Structure formats: structure tokens, C-alpha cells
Amino acid sequence: MADFVLKYPEDAHEYLVTYLSTFLLLMAALEARSPEELVSVGRALNKVAEDLEAFTLTFRLTVEGPESERQGVVGVIRGPDDLKRVLS
């Protein structure tokens, strides 16, 4: 993780914000007082979960290093749109 922070400080900051947002949204879901509030929190949580998944995959690729390059990894996924494009 330290290598990721040193190489990509902006991405590491965004990852941390996204990670903390997940927990805040989960706490908000517990406090929801109506189904409409819960649906709204759920939509926001889905968006944050997509971002978190993309960051997690990017972090994993960074940690795997040179071996993953031999397996055909040629870039870094920087968001959910990149992830969807790669997986499709």
C-alpha cells in the first residue's frame, strides 16, 4: 500500500475518500427513516461501490507488479467506466 501511495498520491487520496464514503453511507442506511431515504442511500452506495471496486483492482494490479505485466496487463484502471470497458 505504501508503494501505491508514493507512486499515485492523488489516486490514494481519492481511494481513501471513496473508502470512507462507503462507511458513511452504510451508517446513513442504518439511520434511514423512510423507504425513500433508504433507496437514495442505496443508489449513492452503488456508485461508491463501483468506484471502490475499480480502485481495489487498480491497487491489486499495482501490488502484483512485473508478474502481472507478463500476464498481459498493460494499464491502470482509473474508474468504473475503464473497468466496464476492460471487462466487456
FENZIKA-V309074 format. One record per pair of residues at least 4 apart in sequence whose C-alpha atoms are under 8 Angstrom apart, sorted by the first residue. I is the first residue (numbers start at 1). J is the second residue. Records with the same first field share a line. If there is no record, write none. Layout:
I->J  J
This chain:
1->5  59  63
2->6
3->7
4->8  9  12  59  62  63
5->9  11  12
8->12
9->13
10->14
11->15
12->16
13->17
14->18
15->19  52  55
16->20
17->21
18->22  48  51  52
19->23  52
20->24
21->25  48
22->26  45  48  49
23->27
24->28
25->29  41  44  45
26->30  45
27->31
28->32  41
29->37  38  41  42
32->37  38
33->37  38
34->38
35->39
36->40
37->41
38->42
39->43
40->44
41->45
42->46
43->47
44->48
45->49
46->50
47->51
48->52
49->53
50->54  80
51->55  79  80
52->56
53->57  80
54->58  77  78  79  80  83
55->59  77  78  79
56->60
57->61  77
58->62  76  77  78
59->63
60->64
61->65  68  76
64->68
65->69
66->70
67->71
68->72  73
69->73  74
77->82  83
78->82  83
79->83
80->84
81->85
82->86
83->87
84->88
